[in-house]
Amino acid sequence: MDAREPRPTPSTQTRKAQAVSHWAYEKLDAAHKLLEEQKYAEVLAVLGEMERRRNLSDQEQALMWQTYGYVYSAQEQYEQAVESFEKCLAASGLEPAVAMNIKYNLAQLCVILEKYERAVELFEQWFAEADKPNASAHYMFAIAYMQSGAFPKAIPQAEQAVAKSKEPKESYLGLLLSLYFETKAYAKAVPVLEQLVESFPKEVYWKQLSAVHAELGDNKRALAALEMAHFLGYLDQEGELLNLAQLYLYNDVPYRAAQVVEQALAAGKVEGDAVSWQILADSWLQARERDKALEPLAKAAELANDGNLYVRLGQLYLGEEQWSAARSALQKALQKGGARNPGQVHLLIGIAYASEQQWDAAERAFNQAAGFKDAEKMATAWIANLEREKAVAE
């Protein structure tokens, strides 16, 4: 509970004449009048006079400690307020309704002071007797349970806080959302986040809504939420922008994915590394813009830790019948190392040479390919075919 929450206030019942001595009643009445005027030092002086009297009844002691609690609460001296209210309850001299009010006030103060176990104990007692607790009471009870680690018990209280509010406060929805996240109840978190983005449209809620949809495997809704966050200007981190591009790809909107990455690279929001260039290349390839994919794929291949992207680049050039460029990319793949199927790389180099009728170079490449088990059969077939190709060419 935020220390700025409304502080506990004296119950009007304590101002009524009760079974106390005339002297005690006058002291208590004077103390409450001074309290209303915020003359705290004078209130404490009156109460000190009462405390020094040795023959106070249980009820008089309870009312005195109750007033002490209100004075300390009003001054945000919460430790002293808790101590006073505990003494008030221990005196056992209050009317049931007044004791209920003290328990509630004390429970709130225990939340402020992070005395969560005691807060839970008091709230449980209070709820057992309370008639139609309001949303605020459920909210405070939920906080006490959550902070004490009792998440399953906190959830129903947080749900009641939201359900009993015509227009739930952001704090109520935020608490319920935190509990759903803590217990991985992501499906239940969705309507809460939808209410948050509608009533309190903030960056964090749009991003969380997208993340929850993604966690639930609903990539279309994940994209819709993140796309709205981008439209509202909330995405400026590299990971967020690349995530948006990948969601566009997953949802078969590659052109928009390419636009997002290109714009982010131009604005300096995304670093030109192997990952970002590869996503851009993949976007153009999926959009069937092969020519636009060549440059980013070449940049990604140059920055990558192994030669596999050079293999992809070589295959792309082969598809475009750019034989020399294909060989160059494939040879770079071998030089960089780490290619998953080096035999296939030699085989592709041989095909590029053969396509330009460079027979001797092609044969050397096929012989190298034949040294790898996964490429041996195909390489042998190509070697046998070279003689026929030569004859036809001649």
JOFEN-V612118 format. One record per residue. N is the residue number from 1. NEAR is the number of other ideal C-beta (glycine too) atoms within 10 Angstrom. Layout:
# JOFEN-V612118
n=N near=NEAR
n=N near=NEAR
This chain:
# JOFEN-V612118
n=1 near=19
n=2 near=7
n=3 near=9
n=4 near=7
n=5 near=13
n=6 near=7
n=7 near=18
n=8 near=21
n=9 near=13
n=10 near=21
n=11 near=18
n=12 near=9
n=13 near=13
n=14 near=21
n=15 near=15
n=16 near=11
n=17 near=8
n=18 near=18
n=19 near=10
n=20 near=19
n=21 near=14
n=22 near=8
n=23 near=13
n=24 near=20
n=25 near=17
n=26 near=12
n=27 near=21
n=28 near=22
n=29 near=15
n=30 near=15
n=31 near=27
n=32 near=20
n=33 near=14
n=34 near=20
n=35 near=20
n=36 near=12
n=37 near=10
n=38 near=11
n=39 near=15
n=40 near=15
n=41 near=8
n=42 near=15
n=43 near=23
n=44 near=18
n=45 near=12
n=46 near=23
n=47 near=22
n=48 near=11
n=49 near=14
n=50 near=20
n=51 near=14
n=52 near=8
n=53 near=14
n=54 near=5
n=55 near=7
n=56 near=20
n=57 near=14
n=58 near=12
n=59 near=18
n=60 near=23
n=61 near=20
n=62 near=26
n=63 near=29
n=64 near=28
n=65 near=24
n=66 near=27
n=67 near=25
n=68 near=24
n=69 near=27
n=70 near=25
n=71 near=25
n=72 near=23
n=73 near=24
n=74 near=17
n=75 near=14
n=76 near=11
n=77 near=14
n=78 near=19
n=79 near=12
n=80 near=14
n=81 near=25
n=82 near=21
n=83 near=15
n=84 near=24
n=85 near=26
n=86 near=18
n=87 near=16
n=88 near=27
n=89 near=19
n=90 near=12
n=91 near=19
n=92 near=11
n=93 near=23
n=94 near=24
n=95 near=16
n=96 near=8
n=97 near=10
n=98 near=21
n=99 near=19
n=100 near=17
n=101 near=20
n=102 near=25
n=103 near=23
n=104 near=20
n=105 near=25
n=106 near=26
n=107 near=26
n=108 near=25
n=109 near=26
n=110 near=25
n=111 near=23
n=112 near=19
n=113 near=16
n=114 near=10
n=115 near=21
n=116 near=18
n=117 near=13
n=118 near=18
n=119 near=26
n=120 near=22
n=121 near=16
n=122 near=26
n=123 near=28
n=124 near=15
n=125 near=16
n=126 near=22
n=127 near=16
n=128 near=7
n=129 near=11
n=130 near=14
n=131 near=5
n=132 near=6
n=133 near=18
n=134 near=12
n=135 near=17
n=136 near=16
n=137 near=21
n=138 near=23
n=139 near=24
n=140 near=23
n=141 near=27
n=142 near=28
n=143 near=23
n=144 near=28
n=145 near=24
n=146 near=20
n=147 near=17
n=148 near=18
n=149 near=11
n=150 near=16
n=151 near=17
n=152 near=9
n=153 near=16
n=154 near=25
n=155 near=21
n=156 near=15
n=157 near=25
n=158 near=27
n=159 near=18
n=160 near=20
n=161 near=27
n=162 near=20
n=163 near=13
n=164 near=17
n=165 near=16
n=166 near=5
n=167 near=7
n=168 near=21
n=169 near=16
n=170 near=13
n=171 near=14
n=172 near=24
n=173 near=22
n=174 near=17
n=175 near=22
n=176 near=28
n=177 near=22
n=178 near=17
n=179 near=24
n=180 near=23
n=181 near=16
n=182 near=13
n=183 near=14
n=184 near=10
n=185 near=16
n=186 near=16
n=187 near=11
n=188 near=17
n=189 near=25
n=190 near=18
n=191 near=11
n=192 near=27
n=193 near=24
n=194 near=13
n=195 near=18
n=196 near=23
n=197 near=17
n=198 near=9
n=199 near=13
n=200 near=14
n=201 near=13
n=202 near=14
n=203 near=13
n=204 near=14
n=205 near=25
n=206 near=23
n=207 near=19
n=208 near=20
n=209 near=24
n=210 near=27
n=211 near=18
n=212 near=23
n=213 near=23
n=214 near=19
n=215 near=13
n=216 near=14
n=217 near=8
n=218 near=15
n=219 near=17
n=220 near=10
n=221 near=16
n=222 near=23
n=223 near=23
n=224 near=16
n=225 near=25
n=226 near=25
n=227 near=20
n=228 near=15
n=229 near=24
n=230 near=17
n=231 near=10
n=232 near=12
n=233 near=8
n=234 near=18
n=235 near=22
n=236 near=12
n=237 near=13
n=238 near=16
n=239 near=9
n=240 near=19
n=241 near=23
n=242 near=20
n=243 near=20
n=244 near=23
n=245 near=26
n=246 near=18
n=247 near=24
n=248 near=25
n=249 near=20
n=250 near=14
n=251 near=16
n=252 near=9
n=253 near=19
n=254 near=19
n=255 near=14
n=256 near=18
n=257 near=26
n=258 near=26
n=259 near=16
n=260 near=26
n=261 near=27
n=262 near=17
n=263 near=12
n=264 near=23
n=265 near=17
n=266 near=9
n=267 near=10
n=268 near=9
n=269 near=15
n=270 near=25
n=271 near=11
n=272 near=14
n=273 near=13
n=274 near=15
n=275 near=15
n=276 near=22
n=277 near=25
n=278 near=20
n=279 near=22
n=280 near=29
n=281 near=27
n=282 near=22
n=283 near=27
n=284 near=23
n=285 near=19
n=286 near=17
n=287 near=19
n=288 near=10
n=289 near=14
n=290 near=15
n=291 near=9
n=292 near=17
n=293 near=22
n=294 near=20
n=295 near=13
n=296 near=24
n=297 near=25
n=298 near=20
n=299 near=20
n=300 near=24
n=301 near=25
n=302 near=14
n=303 near=15
n=304 near=19
n=305 near=10
n=306 near=14
n=307 near=25
n=308 near=17
n=309 near=26
n=310 near=26
n=311 near=24
n=312 near=20
n=313 near=27
n=314 near=26
n=315 near=16
n=316 near=21
n=317 near=24
n=318 near=20
n=319 near=10
n=320 near=13
n=321 near=11
n=322 near=16
n=323 near=18
n=324 near=11
n=325 near=18
n=326 near=24
n=327 near=24
n=328 near=17
n=329 near=29
n=330 near=29
n=331 near=18
n=332 near=18
n=333 near=26
n=334 near=17
n=335 near=9
n=336 near=18
n=337 near=10
n=338 near=12
n=339 near=19
n=340 near=11
n=341 near=14
n=342 near=20
n=343 near=19
n=344 near=19
n=345 near=27
n=346 near=25
n=347 near=24
n=348 near=24
n=349 near=28
n=350 near=29
n=351 near=20
n=352 near=27
n=353 near=23
n=354 near=21
n=355 near=15
n=356 near=13
n=357 near=11
n=358 near=16
n=359 near=15
n=360 near=9
n=361 near=15
n=362 near=23
n=363 near=18
n=364 near=15
n=365 near=26
n=366 near=26
n=367 near=15
n=368 near=19
n=369 near=26
n=370 near=21
n=371 near=12
n=372 near=16
n=373 near=8
n=374 near=14
n=375 near=23
n=376 near=14
n=377 near=10
n=378 near=17
n=379 near=23
n=380 near=14
n=381 near=11
n=382 near=22
n=383 near=16
n=384 near=10
n=385 near=12
n=386 near=17
n=387 near=11
n=388 near=9
n=389 near=15
n=390 near=14
n=391 near=8
n=392 near=8
n=393 near=8
n=394 near=5
